[in-house]
Amino acid sequence: EATDMLASVVGKVRALQPKIIRIDHLYDYYQVVGRDGNGLTFDWSKLDPVITTITSTGAKPVLALSYMPSVIAKDGSVINPPNDWNEWALVVQRTIEHYSGKSGRNLSGVYYEVWNEPDLAQFGSWKLGGEKNYLTLYRYAAIGAKNAANVNAFSLGGPSTTGLYKNWILALVKSGNRLNFLSWHSYLSNPEQFATDQRNLISWLVPYPTYTLIPKLITEFGFTGNKSRGYGSMYGAAHTAAVIRQLISGGPTYLTSFQLKDGPGQSDGTGWGLITHDDNGLREKPRYYVFSFLDAMVGTRLGLTGEGSWVSGFASKRSGVIRLALINFDSNGNHSEQVPVKWTGLEPGSYNLRQRFLLGRDATTTHAVDEDTLATDVFMPAQSVAILELTKQ
């Protein structure tokens, strides 16, 4: 929305302890750029409150530099190139100076992402050549970034495409422009494809070792790019947990769930948000609770074997408590499973085993371990997420 749409949910968002929050539509929604005679004018009064809300949650902003200000765009269309590329460079320069500038908002570590889904027709159908060349769009953004004066450290990157595309990644890497991070969107129903994408990306970058270590950002993710009631159900929650499991080793620097809050007119339950819109009660959906639920898994990673076609998991240990996260995600929505679980290498004694399900049952049982092994079964309904906590009495 062209408002500070997170203001009404800032407390709920802060509770999630987000690291980054991304926003796009900077120039068409918040009317930043105007013209006075032959020069450009800048008015941050509508965008500033949005950025203040983001930083008040403890997160750093990721600002998608989009879309083309109508006063500089060909035919006034926000998805067109500018009439003068130098004016686009100036818009980027002034944006960085305002938010990262030491005499501006004085923010550190801001990510500036060049455009949003440039390959999508809705946002311009940019290509890697021709009149609407994304590399030209990016090059002049990089010029603007270079010209930004008296600023704190910031990052510039892209291409923010609708998927991870080798030709876009390598074209940007080989362009020679400033490139501090790589970003893309992933709407994939199969969680394992997220891990496959990570391996593919690294293999593409091996000939360009400088870029293997720069941050990688999945700046939107979900199981489909279409609106779906699944985003308001345990289906979406289980998918999110399954993706996190795939990416906790060797994954991106940041994984960004789309989106924090529904837009208006989505009371039918198909919105992408973690929280419903104001006109639908600002209710938390199951996906909202996944992140804080899995925060309990912080600790030293333990070895885990035996993951199957539907049930995946990971284990950790902290302060003497062994935790096992189990996720049963079935893209078809109906597979339940009795999951055998075995702990080995335990000291003999009496143990408490707590089973906590996301938005479900929470029960503790006591078990005697005579040797070094404890075995049990856990029933995992379709689209369920559980954490098992094993503590020696």
C-alpha positions as CSV (number, residue, x, y, z in Angstrom):
1,E,0.0,0.0,0.0
2,A,1.1,3.6,-0.6
3,T,1.0,4.1,3.2
4,D,3.0,3.1,6.2
5,M,1.2,-0.3,6.1
6,L,3.4,-1.8,8.9
7,A,2.6,0.9,11.4
8,S,-0.5,-1.0,12.7
9,V,1.5,-4.2,13.2
10,V,4.8,-2.9,14.3
11,G,4.6,-4.7,17.7
12,K,3.8,-8.0,16.0
13,V,6.6,-7.6,13.6
14,R,9.1,-6.6,16.3
15,A,8.3,-9.8,18.2
16,L,9.6,-11.8,15.2
17,Q,13.1,-10.1,15.6
18,P,13.5,-9.6,11.9
19,K,17.0,-8.9,10.5
20,I,15.9,-7.2,7.4
21,I,12.6,-5.9,6.0
22,R,12.3,-5.2,2.3
23,I,10.1,-2.6,0.6
24,D,9.6,-1.7,-3.1
25,H,7.5,0.8,-5.0
26,L,9.7,3.6,-3.5
27,Y,9.2,6.1,-6.3
28,D,5.7,5.4,-7.6
29,Y,4.0,4.9,-4.3
30,Y,5.6,7.6,-2.2
31,Q,5.9,10.4,-4.7
32,V,9.6,11.0,-3.9
33,V,10.7,12.7,-7.2
34,G,9.3,15.8,-8.8
35,R,10.5,18.4,-11.2
36,D,11.1,22.1,-10.8
37,G,12.0,23.7,-14.1
38,N,14.8,21.6,-15.6
39,G,15.9,20.1,-12.3
40,L,14.6,17.3,-10.1
41,T,13.2,17.8,-6.6
42,F,13.0,15.2,-3.8
43,D,10.4,14.9,-1.1
44,W,10.9,12.1,1.4
45,S,8.0,13.0,3.7
46,K,5.8,10.0,2.7
47,L,8.6,7.4,2.5
48,D,10.5,8.4,5.7
49,P,7.8,7.2,8.1
50,V,7.8,3.8,6.4
51,I,11.5,3.5,6.9
52,T,11.2,4.6,10.5
53,T,8.7,1.9,11.2
54,I,11.1,-0.7,9.6
55,T,14.0,0.4,11.7
56,S,11.9,0.6,14.9
57,T,11.5,-3.2,14.6
58,G,15.2,-3.7,14.8
59,A,15.5,-4.6,11.1
60,K,17.7,-3.0,8.5
61,P,15.8,-1.8,5.4
62,V,16.3,-3.4,2.0
63,L,15.2,-0.7,-0.5
64,A,14.2,-2.0,-3.9
65,L,15.0,0.9,-6.2
66,S,11.7,0.9,-8.1
67,Y,10.0,2.0,-10.1
68,M,11.0,4.7,-12.6
69,P,9.8,8.1,-11.3
70,S,7.1,9.2,-13.8
71,V,8.6,12.7,-14.2
72,I,11.8,11.2,-15.7
73,A,10.3,8.1,-17.4
74,K,9.6,7.7,-21.1
75,D,5.9,8.4,-21.7
76,G,5.5,8.8,-18.0
77,S,5.3,5.1,-17.4
78,V,7.0,3.8,-14.2
79,I,8.1,0.6,-15.9
80,N,9.9,2.4,-18.8
81,P,13.5,3.6,-19.1
82,P,14.2,7.2,-18.3
83,N,14.4,9.9,-20.9
84,D,17.9,10.7,-19.5
85,W,19.8,8.0,-17.8
86,N,21.8,10.5,-15.9
87,E,18.6,11.5,-14.1
88,W,18.1,7.9,-13.0
89,A,21.6,7.9,-11.6
90,L,20.8,11.1,-9.7
91,V,17.7,9.6,-8.2
92,V,19.7,6.6,-6.9
93,Q,22.4,9.0,-5.6
94,R,20.0,11.1,-3.7
95,T,18.2,8.1,-2.3
96,I,21.5,6.7,-0.9
97,E,22.6,10.1,0.4
98,H,19.2,10.5,2.2
99,Y,19.1,7.1,3.9
100,S,22.8,6.2,4.2
101,G,24.1,9.8,4.4
102,K,25.8,10.9,7.5
103,S,24.0,14.2,7.3
104,G,20.7,12.4,6.3
105,R,19.0,9.4,8.0
106,N,22.5,8.1,8.9
107,L,21.6,4.5,8.5
108,S,24.4,1.8,8.2
109,G,24.2,-1.4,6.3
110,V,21.3,-0.6,4.0
111,Y,20.8,-2.9,1.0
112,Y,19.8,-1.1,-2.2
113,E,18.3,-3.6,-4.7
114,V,18.1,-2.4,-8.3
115,W,14.5,-2.9,-9.3
116,N,12.0,-5.6,-8.5
117,E,11.4,-8.6,-10.8
118,P,12.6,-6.8,-13.9
119,D,11.9,-9.8,-16.1
120,L,8.2,-9.7,-15.3
121,A,5.9,-8.0,-17.8
122,Q,4.1,-6.2,-14.9
123,F,7.4,-4.5,-14.0
124,G,8.7,-3.8,-17.5
125,S,9.9,-7.0,-19.2
126,W,13.5,-5.8,-19.0
127,K,16.0,-7.9,-20.9
128,L,19.8,-8.3,-21.0
129,G,20.0,-6.2,-24.2
130,G,18.0,-3.9,-26.4
131,E,16.2,-0.6,-25.3
132,K,15.1,-2.0,-22.0
133,N,18.4,-3.4,-20.9
134,Y,18.6,-4.2,-17.2
135,L,22.4,-4.0,-17.4
136,T,22.0,-0.3,-18.4
137,L,19.5,0.3,-15.6
138,Y,21.9,-1.3,-13.2
139,R,25.0,0.5,-14.6
140,Y,23.5,4.0,-14.0
141,A,22.3,2.9,-10.6
142,A,25.9,2.0,-9.8
143,I,27.0,5.4,-11.1
144,G,24.6,7.0,-8.7
145,A,25.9,4.9,-5.9
146,K,29.5,5.9,-6.8
147,N,28.5,9.6,-6.8
148,A,26.9,9.4,-3.3
149,A,28.9,11.5,-0.9
150,N,29.4,11.4,2.8
151,V,27.6,8.1,3.3
152,N,27.9,5.1,5.7
153,A,28.6,1.7,4.4
154,F,25.8,0.3,2.2
155,S,25.3,-2.5,-0.3
156,L,24.2,-2.4,-4.0
157,G,22.9,-5.4,-5.8
158,G,20.3,-7.3,-7.8
159,P,19.0,-8.6,-10.2
160,S,15.8,-9.4,-8.1
161,T,14.4,-11.7,-10.8
162,T,11.4,-13.9,-10.5
163,G,13.6,-16.9,-10.1
164,L,17.3,-17.9,-10.0
165,Y,18.4,-17.5,-13.6
166,K,22.0,-18.3,-14.6
167,N,22.1,-15.8,-17.6
168,W,21.0,-12.9,-15.4
169,I,23.4,-13.8,-12.6
170,L,26.4,-14.2,-14.8
171,A,25.6,-11.1,-16.9
172,L,25.5,-9.0,-13.7
173,V,28.7,-10.6,-12.4
174,K,30.5,-10.0,-15.7
175,S,29.2,-6.4,-16.1
176,G,32.0,-4.9,-14.1
177,N,29.6,-2.7,-12.1
178,R,29.6,-2.5,-8.3
179,L,27.9,-5.6,-7.0
180,N,27.8,-6.2,-3.3
181,F,25.1,-8.8,-3.2
182,L,23.1,-11.1,-5.5
183,S,19.3,-11.4,-5.1
184,W,16.4,-13.3,-6.6
185,H,13.0,-14.6,-5.8
186,S,12.0,-18.2,-5.2
187,Y,8.4,-19.4,-5.5
188,L,8.9,-23.1,-5.5
189,S,6.6,-25.8,-4.1
190,N,9.4,-28.3,-3.6
191,P,11.6,-27.2,-0.6
192,E,14.5,-29.3,-1.9
193,Q,14.7,-27.2,-5.0
194,F,15.9,-24.3,-2.7
195,A,19.0,-26.3,-1.8
196,T,19.5,-27.3,-5.4
197,D,19.5,-23.7,-6.4
198,Q,22.1,-22.8,-3.8
199,R,24.4,-25.6,-5.2
200,N,23.8,-24.5,-8.8
201,L,24.6,-20.8,-7.9
202,I,27.9,-21.7,-6.4
203,S,28.9,-23.9,-9.4
204,W,28.1,-20.9,-11.7
205,L,30.3,-18.6,-9.7
206,V,33.3,-20.9,-9.4
207,P,35.0,-19.2,-12.4
208,Y,34.4,-15.8,-10.6
209,P,35.7,-16.5,-7.1
210,T,35.3,-12.9,-6.0
211,Y,31.6,-13.3,-6.1
212,T,31.3,-16.7,-4.3
213,L,31.5,-15.0,-0.9
214,I,29.3,-11.9,-1.4
215,P,25.9,-12.1,0.3
216,K,23.1,-13.9,-1.4
217,L,19.5,-12.7,-0.7
218,I,16.3,-14.5,-1.6
219,T,14.3,-11.3,-1.3
220,E,10.9,-13.0,-1.8
221,F,10.0,-16.7,-1.2
222,G,6.9,-18.8,-1.0
223,F,5.3,-22.0,-2.5
224,T,3.6,-20.1,-5.3
225,G,3.7,-16.6,-6.7
226,N,-0.1,-16.7,-7.0
227,K,-2.5,-15.8,-4.2
228,S,-3.5,-18.9,-2.4
229,R,-5.5,-19.9,0.7
230,G,-2.5,-22.1,1.5
231,Y,-0.7,-19.0,2.7
232,G,-3.2,-18.7,5.5
233,S,-3.0,-22.4,6.6
234,M,-0.7,-24.9,8.1
235,Y,0.3,-25.8,4.5
236,G,2.2,-22.5,4.2
237,A,3.6,-22.8,7.7
238,A,5.0,-26.3,7.0
239,H,6.4,-25.2,3.6
240,T,8.2,-22.3,5.3
241,A,9.7,-24.6,7.9
242,A,10.8,-27.2,5.3
243,V,12.5,-24.5,3.3
244,I,14.3,-23.2,6.4
245,R,15.5,-26.7,7.0
246,Q,16.9,-26.9,3.5
247,L,18.8,-23.6,3.8
248,I,20.3,-23.7,7.3
249,S,23.6,-25.0,5.9
250,G,25.2,-23.2,3.0
251,G,22.1,-21.2,2.3
252,P,21.6,-17.5,1.5
253,T,22.6,-14.7,3.8
254,Y,18.9,-13.8,4.1
255,L,15.7,-15.5,3.3
256,T,12.8,-13.0,3.0
257,S,9.2,-14.3,3.4
258,F,6.7,-12.5,1.2
259,Q,5.0,-10.8,2.8
260,L,4.5,-9.4,6.3
261,K,0.9,-8.2,6.0
262,D,-1.9,-8.7,3.5
263,G,-2.9,-5.9,1.3
264,P,-6.5,-4.6,1.3
265,G,-9.3,-6.6,-0.3
266,Q,-7.9,-10.0,0.6
267,S,-10.5,-11.0,3.2
268,D,-11.1,-14.2,1.2
269,G,-7.9,-15.6,2.8
270,T,-5.8,-15.7,-0.3
271,G,-3.3,-13.0,0.7
272,W,0.4,-13.6,1.0
273,G,0.8,-12.0,4.4
274,L,1.9,-13.4,7.7
275,I,-0.7,-11.1,9.2
276,T,-4.2,-10.2,7.8
277,H,-5.0,-6.7,6.8
278,D,-6.5,-4.1,9.1
279,D,-9.9,-4.6,7.4
280,N,-9.6,-8.3,8.3
281,G,-8.7,-8.1,12.0
282,L,-4.8,-8.0,11.8
283,R,-4.8,-11.7,12.7
284,E,-1.6,-13.8,12.8
285,K,-1.6,-16.7,10.4
286,P,0.1,-20.0,11.1
287,R,3.2,-18.9,9.0
288,Y,3.7,-16.0,11.4
289,Y,4.4,-18.4,14.3
290,V,7.0,-20.6,12.4
291,F,9.9,-18.2,12.9
292,S,9.7,-17.8,16.6
293,F,8.9,-21.5,17.0
294,L,12.1,-22.5,15.2
295,D,14.2,-20.0,17.1
296,A,14.2,-22.6,19.9
297,M,16.5,-24.6,17.8
298,V,19.4,-22.3,18.3
299,G,22.4,-24.3,19.5
300,T,25.2,-26.6,18.3
301,R,24.1,-28.6,15.3
302,L,24.0,-32.3,15.8
303,G,24.1,-35.1,13.2
304,L,20.8,-36.4,11.9
305,T,20.2,-39.2,9.5
306,G,17.1,-40.9,8.1
307,E,15.1,-38.0,6.5
308,G,12.5,-39.2,4.1
309,S,10.5,-38.1,1.1
310,W,8.1,-36.0,3.3
311,V,9.6,-35.7,6.8
312,S,12.7,-33.7,7.2
313,G,14.4,-32.3,10.2
314,F,17.5,-31.0,12.0
315,A,18.9,-31.3,15.5
316,S,20.8,-29.2,18.0
317,K,22.0,-29.1,21.6
318,R,22.1,-26.1,24.0
319,S,22.4,-26.0,27.8
320,G,22.1,-29.7,28.1
321,V,18.9,-30.0,26.1
322,I,18.8,-31.9,22.8
323,R,16.3,-30.6,20.3
324,L,15.0,-32.2,17.2
325,A,12.8,-30.3,14.7
326,L,10.6,-32.4,12.5
327,I,8.7,-31.1,9.5
328,N,6.1,-33.1,7.6
329,F,5.4,-31.1,4.4
330,D,3.5,-32.8,1.6
331,S,2.9,-30.6,-1.5
332,N,-0.2,-32.7,-2.2
333,G,-1.5,-32.1,1.3
334,N,-2.5,-35.5,2.7
335,H,0.5,-37.6,3.8
336,S,0.7,-38.4,7.5
337,E,3.4,-40.6,9.0
338,Q,4.4,-42.4,12.2
339,V,8.1,-41.3,12.4
340,P,10.6,-43.5,14.3
341,V,13.1,-41.4,16.3
342,K,16.3,-42.8,18.0
343,W,18.8,-40.9,20.1
344,T,22.2,-42.5,20.5
345,G,25.2,-41.7,22.7
346,L,23.2,-40.9,25.7
347,E,24.3,-41.3,29.3
348,P,22.2,-43.8,31.3
349,G,19.5,-42.2,33.5
350,S,16.0,-40.8,33.4
351,Y,15.0,-38.4,30.6
352,N,12.1,-36.1,30.0
353,L,10.9,-36.0,26.4
354,R,8.7,-33.0,25.5
355,Q,6.9,-33.0,22.2
356,R,5.7,-29.5,21.1
357,F,3.7,-29.0,17.9
358,L,3.4,-25.7,16.1
359,L,-0.1,-24.5,17.2
360,G,-0.8,-27.9,18.5
361,R,-0.3,-30.4,21.4
362,D,2.4,-30.0,24.0
363,A,3.1,-33.1,26.1
364,T,6.0,-34.5,28.2
365,T,6.8,-38.1,29.0
366,T,9.6,-39.7,31.1
367,H,11.9,-42.4,29.8
368,A,14.6,-44.6,31.4
369,V,17.8,-45.1,29.5
370,D,19.8,-48.1,30.6
371,E,22.4,-48.1,28.0
372,D,23.0,-45.2,25.5
373,T,19.9,-45.3,23.2
374,L,16.4,-44.0,23.4
375,A,13.8,-44.9,20.7
376,T,10.3,-43.7,20.3
377,D,7.7,-42.9,17.6
378,V,6.1,-39.6,16.8
379,F,2.9,-39.2,14.8
380,M,3.3,-36.4,12.3
381,P,0.0,-35.3,10.6
382,A,0.2,-33.8,7.1
383,Q,1.6,-30.2,7.2
384,S,2.9,-30.4,10.8
385,V,5.9,-28.9,12.5
386,A,7.2,-30.3,15.8
387,I,10.1,-29.8,18.2
388,L,11.2,-32.7,20.4
389,E,13.2,-31.7,23.5
390,L,15.2,-34.3,25.4
391,T,16.5,-33.4,28.9
392,K,18.3,-35.6,31.4
393,Q,16.7,-35.3,34.8
